[in-house]
Amino acid sequence: MNHLEALTAEWLNYKGYFIRTAVKVGKRAKGGWDGELDVVGFNVLSQHFLHVECSVDSKSWEFREGHFKRKFRAGYLHARALFEGMPLPAELDQVVVHGYASSPDKHRDIGGGRLVTSQELTAEIMAGIPNTTWKNAVPETHALLRTLQFAKMAGATVAAPLHRLIPHK
């Protein structure tokens, strides 16, 4: 799991999502898999069902379009099975979190999903974690989030993002 996958998974878990990470899906009869889903999450309270693909590639936007279209197709076909027995909403929100997304506003719709940059994800997290650990410490099991909390306590600030992983309801 790369750092964006780990950060995404920690954030979703911290926000109450049941999550699955780096799940191989679509077992082939002659061996192998159709693909791997980076992070899939479901929040029972908000009924938000989410499939996130994380990337730090330096490929062209044309390449990314086809790549994420295939990844999201696999998610559409297999994500529900990851939460068997749980009643899930009809809609699966699919998101690319990208670390090196140049000109992101020109590519907000990618592969059938939506784009959130790693900077926007970080800003969302910074806005959503407490700025003190005395009574509101991020659990130590969430090392990346806790590091951001320490940065926030030290005075680090970022502007609230326009594009978020977890939509406002």
GUROMAR-682063 format. One line per 2 residues: number of its first residue (from 1); their letters; for each residue x, z, y of N, C-alpha, C, O. Coordinates in steps of 0.2 Angstrom, whole numbers, plus 2048, in hexadecimal, padded with zeros to 3 digits. Example, Ala and Ser with C-alpha at 12.3 -4.5 7.8 and 13.67 -1.06 7.14 Angstrom:
1 = as = 842,827,7E4,83E,827,7EA,842,827,7F0,847,82A,7EF | 840,823,7F5,844,824,7FB,840,827,800,843,828,806
END
This chain:
1 = mn = 804,800,7FA,800,800,800,805,800,806,809,804,807 | 803,7FB,80B,807,7FB,811,805,800,816,7FF,803,815
3 = hl = 808,801,81B,807,806,820,800,805,823,7FC,80A,825 | 7FE,7FF,825,7F7,7FE,827,7F2,800,823,7EC,803,824
5 = ea = 7F3,7FE,81C,7EE,800,817,7ED,808,817,7E8,80B,816 | 7F3,80B,817,7F3,813,816,7F0,816,81C,7EC,81A,81C
7 = lt = 7F1,813,822,7EE,816,829,7E7,815,828,7E3,819,82A | 7E5,80F,827,7DD,80D,826,7DA,812,821,7D5,814,823
9 = ae = 7DD,812,81B,7DA,817,816,7D9,81E,819,7D4,821,818 | 7DE,820,81C,7DE,827,81E,7D9,828,824,7D5,82D,823
11 = wl = 7D8,823,828,7D3,824,82E,7CC,824,82B,7C8,828,82D | 7CB,81F,826,7C4,81F,823,7C3,825,81F,7BD,828,820
13 = ny = 7C7,828,81C,7C6,82E,818,7C5,834,81D,7C1,838,81B | 7C9,834,822,7C8,839,827,7C1,839,82A,7BE,83E,82C
15 = kg = 7BF,833,82B,7B8,832,82E,7B2,832,829,7AD,831,82B | 7B4,835,823,7AE,836,81E,7AD,830,819,7A8,831,816
17 = yf = 7B1,82B,819,7B0,826,814,7B2,827,80D,7B8,82B,80D | 7AF,825,808,7B2,825,801,7B6,81E,802,7B3,819,804
19 = ir = 7BC,81F,7FF,7C0,819,800,7C3,817,7F9,7C4,81B,7F5 | 7C5,811,7F8,7C9,80E,7F3,7CE,80A,7F6,7CD,806,7FB
21 = ta = 7D4,80A,7F3,7DA,806,7F6,7DD,802,7F1,7DE,804,7EB | 7E0,7FD,7F3,7E4,7F8,7EF,7E1,7F7,7E8,7E4,7F8,7E3
23 = vk = 7DB,7F5,7E8,7D7,7F4,7E1,7D7,7ED,7DF,7D5,7E8,7E3 | 7DA,7EC,7D9,7DA,7E5,7D6,7D3,7E4,7D4,7CF,7E8,7D1
25 = vg = 7D0,7DE,7D5,7C9,7DC,7D4,7C9,7D5,7D0,7CE,7D1,7D1 | 7C4,7D4,7CC,7C3,7CD,7C9,7C8,7CC,7C3,7CB,7C7,7C3
27 = kr = 7C7,7D1,7BF,7CC,7D0,7B9,7CB,7C9,7B5,7C5,7C8,7B4 | 7D0,7C6,7B4,7CF,7BF,7B1,7D0,7C0,7A9,7D3,7C4,7A7
29 = ak = 7CC,7BC,7A6,7CC,7BC,79E,7D3,7BB,79B,7D4,7BE,796 | 7D7,7B7,79E,7DE,7B5,79C,7E3,7B9,79F,7E9,7B8,79E
31 = gg = 7E1,7BF,7A3,7E6,7C3,7A6,7E6,7C2,7AD,7E5,7BC,7B0 | 7E8,7C7,7B1,7E9,7C7,7B8,7E2,7C8,7BB,7DD,7CA,7B8
33 = wd = 7E2,7C8,7C2,7DD,7C9,7C6,7DB,7C4,7CB,7E0,7C0,7CD | 7D5,7C4,7CE,7D3,7BF,7D3,7D6,7C1,7DA,7D8,7BD,7DE
35 = ge = 7D8,7C8,7DB,7DA,7CA,7E1,7DB,7D2,7E1,7D9,7D5,7DC | 7DD,7D4,7E7,7DD,7DB,7E9,7DA,7DD,7EF,7DB,7D9,7F4
37 = ld = 7D6,7E2,7EF,7D3,7E4,7F6,7D7,7EA,7F9,7D8,7EF,7F5 | 7D9,7E9,7FF,7DD,7EE,802,7D9,7F5,803,7DC,7FA,800
39 = vv = 7D4,7F5,806,7D0,7FC,808,7C9,7FA,808,7C7,7F5,80B | 7C5,7FE,804,7BE,7FD,804,7BB,804,805,7BD,809,801
41 = gf = 7B6,805,809,7B4,80B,80B,7AC,80B,80C,7A9,806,80D | 7A9,811,80A,7A2,812,80B,7A1,819,80E,7A3,81E,80C
43 = nv = 79D,819,814,79B,81F,817,794,820,816,790,81D,818 | 792,825,812,78C,827,810,787,828,816,781,826,816
45 = ls = 78A,82C,81B,785,82E,820,784,828,825,77E,827,827 | 789,824,827,788,81F,82B,785,818,827,783,813,82B
47 = qh = 786,818,821,784,812,81D,789,80C,81E,786,807,81E | 78F,80E,820,794,808,822,798,807,81C,79B,80B,819
49 = fl = 797,801,819,79B,7FE,814,7A0,7F9,816,79E,7F4,819 | 7A6,7FB,815,7AC,7F7,818,7B1,7F5,813,7B3,7F9,80F
51 = hv = 7B3,7EF,814,7B9,7EC,811,7BE,7EA,816,7BD,7E6,81A | 7C4,7ED,815,7CA,7EC,81A,7D0,7E8,817,7D2,7EB,812
53 = ec = 7D2,7E3,81A,7D8,7E0,817,7DD,7E1,81D,7DC,7DF,823 | 7E3,7E4,81B,7E8,7E5,820,7EE,7E1,81F,7F0,7DF,81A
55 = sv = 7F1,7DE,825,7F6,7DA,824,7FB,7DA,82A,7F9,7DC,830 | 801,7D9,829,807,7D8,82E,80A,7D2,82D,810,7D1,82F
57 = ds = 807,7CD,82B,80A,7C6,82A,80B,7C3,830,809,7C5,835 | 80F,7BE,830,811,7BA,836,80F,7B3,835,812,7AE,838
59 = ks = 80A,7B2,831,807,7AB,82F,803,7A8,835,801,7AC,83A | 801,7A2,835,7FD,79F,83A,7F6,7A1,839,7F4,7A4,834
61 = we = 7F2,7A0,83E,7EB,7A2,83E,7E7,79E,839,7E3,7A0,836 | 7E9,798,838,7E6,793,833,7E7,796,82C,7E2,796,828
63 = fr = 7ED,798,82B,7EF,79B,824,7EA,7A1,823,7E7,7A2,81E | 7EA,7A6,828,7E7,7AC,828,7DF,7AB,827,7DC,7AE,823
65 = eg = 7DC,7A6,82A,7D5,7A4,829,7D4,7A3,822,7CF,7A6,81F | 7D8,79F,81E,7D6,79E,817,7D8,7A4,813,7D4,7A5,80E
67 = hf = 7DD,7A7,814,7DF,7AD,810,7DA,7B2,811,7D8,7B5,80B | 7D8,7B4,817,7D3,7B9,817,7CC,7B7,815,7C8,7BB,812
69 = kr = 7CA,7B1,815,7C4,7AE,812,7C4,7B0,80B,7BF,7B2,808 | 7CA,7AE,807,7CA,7B0,800,7CA,7B7,7FF,7C6,7B9,7FA
71 = kf = 7CD,7BB,803,7CD,7C2,802,7C6,7C5,803,7C4,7CA,7FF | 7C3,7C3,808,7BC,7C5,809,7B7,7C3,804,7B2,7C7,803
73 = ra = 7B8,7BD,801,7B4,7BB,7FC,7B4,7BF,7F6,7AF,7C1,7F3 | 7BB,7C1,7F4,7BC,7C6,7EF,7B8,7CD,7F0,7B6,7D0,7EC
75 = gy = 7B9,7CF,7F6,7B6,7D5,7F8,7AE,7D5,7F8,7AB,7D9,7F5 | 7AB,7CF,7FA,7A4,7CE,7F9,7A2,7CE,7F2,79D,7D1,7F0
77 = lh = 7A6,7CB,7EE,7A4,7CB,7E7,7A5,7D2,7E3,7A1,7D3,7DE | 7AA,7D6,7E5,7AC,7DB,7E1,7AC,7E2,7E4,7AC,7E7,7E1
79 = ar = 7AB,7E3,7EB,7AB,7E9,7EE,7A6,7EE,7EC,7A7,7F4,7EB | 7A0,7EC,7EA,79A,7F0,7E8,79C,7F4,7E2,79A,7FA,7E1
81 = al = 79F,7F0,7DD,7A1,7F3,7D7,7A5,7F9,7D7,7A6,7FE,7D3 | 7A9,7FA,7DD,7AE,800,7DE,7AA,806,7E0,7AD,80B,7DF
83 = fe = 7A3,805,7E1,79F,80B,7E3,799,80B,7DE,794,80D,7E1 | 79A,80A,7D8,795,809,7D3,791,810,7D3,794,815,7D3
85 = gm = 78A,80F,7D3,786,815,7D3,784,818,7DA,780,81C,7DB | 787,815,7DF,786,817,7E6,781,812,7E9,783,80C,7E9
87 = pl = 77C,814,7EC,778,80F,7F0,77B,80C,7F6,77D,810,7FA | 77D,806,7F6,781,803,7FC,77C,7FF,800,777,7FC,7FE
89 = pa = 77E,7FE,807,77A,7FA,80B,77B,7F2,809,780,7F1,806 | 777,7EE,80B,778,7E7,80A,77E,7E4,80D,781,7E0,80A
91 = el = 77F,7E6,813,785,7E3,817,78C,7E6,815,78C,7EC,815 | 790,7E2,814,797,7E4,813,79B,7E2,819,79C,7DC,81B
93 = dq = 79E,7E7,81D,7A1,7E5,823,7A9,7E4,821,7AC,7E8,81E | 7AB,7DE,823,7B2,7DC,821,7B6,7DB,827,7B4,7D8,82C
95 = vv = 7BC,7DE,827,7C1,7DF,82C,7C8,7DD,82A,7CA,7DF,825 | 7CB,7D9,82F,7D3,7D9,82E,7D6,7DD,833,7D4,7DD,839
97 = vh = 7DA,7E2,831,7DE,7E6,835,7E5,7E2,835,7E8,7E2,830 | 7E7,7E0,83B,7ED,7DC,83B,7F2,7DF,840,7F1,7E1,845
99 = gy = 7F8,7DF,83E,7FE,7E2,841,801,7DE,847,804,7E0,84C | 801,7D7,845,804,7D2,84A,7FF,7CD,84C,801,7C7,84B
101 = as = 7FA,7CF,84F,7F5,7CA,850,7F6,7C7,857,7F3,7CB,85C | 7F9,7C2,858,7FA,7BF,85F,7F3,7BC,861,7F0,7B9,85D
103 = sp = 7F1,7BC,867,7EB,7B9,86A,7E5,7BC,866,7E1,7B8,864 | 7E4,7C2,865,7DF,7C4,860,7D8,7C3,863,7D3,7C1,85F
105 = dk = 7D7,7C2,869,7D0,7C1,86C,7CE,7BA,86A,7C8,7B8,86B | 7D3,7B5,869,7D1,7AE,866,7CF,7AE,85F,7CD,7A9,85D
107 = hr = 7D0,7B4,85B,7CF,7B4,854,7CC,7BA,852,7CD,7BC,84C | 7C7,7BC,855,7C3,7C2,854,7BF,7C1,84D,7BE,7C6,84A
109 = di = 7BD,7BB,84C,7BA,7B9,845,7BF,7B6,841,7C1,7B0,843 | 7C1,7B9,83C,7C6,7B6,837,7C4,7B6,830,7C3,7BC,82D
111 = gg = 7C4,7B1,82D,7C2,7B1,826,7BB,7B3,824,7BA,7B5,81E | 7B7,7B4,829,7B0,7B6,827,7AF,7BE,829,7AA,7C1,829
113 = gr = 7B5,7C1,82B,7B5,7C8,82D,7B7,7C8,835,7B7,7C3,838 | 7B8,7CE,837,7BA,7D0,83E,7C1,7D2,83E,7C3,7D5,839
115 = lv = 7C4,7D1,844,7CB,7D3,845,7CB,7D9,849,7C8,7DA,84E | 7CF,7DE,847,7D1,7E4,84A,7D9,7E4,84A,7DC,7E4,845
117 = ts = 7DC,7E5,850,7E4,7E5,850,7E6,7EC,84E,7E2,7F1,84E | 7EC,7ED,84C,7EF,7F3,84A,7EF,7F8,850,7EE,7FE,850
119 = qe = 7F0,7F5,856,7F0,7F8,85C,7E9,7FB,85E,7E8,801,860 | 7E4,7F7,85C,7DD,7FA,85D,7DB,7FF,858,7D8,804,85A
121 = lt = 7DD,7FE,852,7DC,804,84D,7E0,80A,84F,7DD,80F,84F | 7E6,80A,852,7E9,810,854,7E6,813,85A,7E5,819,85A
123 = ae = 7E3,80F,85E,7E0,811,864,7D9,815,862,7D7,81A,865 | 7D6,812,85D,7D0,815,85B,7D1,81C,857,7CE,821,858
125 = im = 7D7,81C,854,7D9,822,850,7DA,827,856,7D8,82D,855 | 7DF,825,85A,7E1,82A,860,7DB,82D,863,7DB,833,865
127 = ag = 7D6,829,865,7D0,82B,868,7CC,830,864,7C8,834,866 | 7CC,82F,85D,7C8,833,859,7CB,839,855,7C7,83C,852
129 = ip = 7D1,83A,857,7D4,840,854,7D5,846,859,7D5,844,85F | 7D4,84C,857,7D5,851,85C,7DC,852,85F,7E1,84F,85C
131 = nt = 7DC,854,865,7E3,854,869,7E6,85B,868,7EB,85D,86C | 7E4,85F,863,7E7,866,862,7E6,867,85A,7E2,865,857
133 = tw = 7EB,86A,858,7EB,86C,850,7E9,873,84F,7E8,875,849 | 7E8,877,854,7E7,87E,853,7E0,87F,84F,7E1,883,84B
135 = kn = 7DB,87C,851,7D5,87D,84D,7D2,876,84A,7CE,876,846 | 7D6,871,84C,7D3,86A,84A,7D9,866,847,7D9,860,848
137 = av = 7DD,869,843,7E3,865,840,7E0,860,83B,7DC,861,837 | 7E3,85A,83C,7E2,855,837,7E5,857,831,7EA,85A,831
139 = pe = 7E1,857,82B,7E4,859,825,7EB,856,823,7EC,851,824 | 7EF,85B,820,7F6,858,81E,7F6,853,819,7FB,850,818
141 = th = 7F1,852,816,7F0,84C,811,7F0,845,815,7F0,840,811 | 7EF,846,81B,7EE,840,81F,7F4,83F,824,7F4,840,82A
143 = al = 7FA,83E,821,801,83F,825,801,83A,82A,804,83C,830 | 7FF,834,82A,7FF,82F,82F,7FA,831,835,7FC,831,83B
145 = lr = 7F4,833,833,7F0,836,839,7F3,83C,83C,7F2,83D,842 | 7F5,840,838,7F8,846,83B,7FE,845,840,7FF,848,845
147 = tl = 802,840,83E,807,83E,842,805,83B,849,807,83D,84E | 7FF,837,849,7FC,835,84F,7F9,83B,853,7F9,83B,859
149 = qf = 7F7,840,84F,7F4,846,853,7FA,849,856,7F9,84C,85C | 7FF,84A,853,805,84D,857,807,849,85D,809,84C,862
151 = ak = 807,842,85C,809,83E,862,804,83F,868,806,840,86D | 7FD,840,866,7F8,841,86B,7F9,848,86E,7F9,849,874
153 = ma = 7FB,84D,86A,7FD,854,86D,803,853,872,803,857,876 | 807,84F,870,80D,84E,875,80C,84A,87B,810,84A,87F
155 = ga = 806,848,87C,804,844,882,803,83D,881,802,839,886 | 804,83A,87B,803,833,87A,7FC,831,87B,7F7,835,879
157 = tv = 7FB,82C,87F,7F4,82A,881,7F3,822,880,7F8,81F,881 | 7ED,820,87E,7EC,819,87D,7E5,818,880,7E1,81C,880
159 = aa = 7E3,812,882,7DD,810,885,7D8,80F,87F,7DA,80D,879 | 7D2,811,880,7CD,810,87A,7CC,809,879,7CC,805,87D
161 = pl = 7CC,807,872,7CB,800,871,7C4,7FD,871,7BF,800,871 | 7C4,7F7,873,7BE,7F3,873,7BC,7F1,86C,7B6,7F1,86A
163 = hr = 7C0,7F0,867,7BF,7EE,861,7C1,7F3,85C,7C7,7F6,85C | 7BD,7F6,858,7BE,7FB,853,7BD,7FA,84C,7B9,7F5,84A
165 = li = 7C0,7FE,848,7BF,7FD,841,7B8,800,83F,7B4,7FD,83B | 7B7,806,841,7B0,809,840,7AC,808,846,7AD,80B,84C
167 = ph = 7A7,804,846,7A3,803,84B,79F,809,84E,79D,80D,84A | 79E,809,854,799,80E,857,792,80D,855,790,807,855
169 = k = 78F,812,853,788,811,852,783,813,857,77D,813,857
END
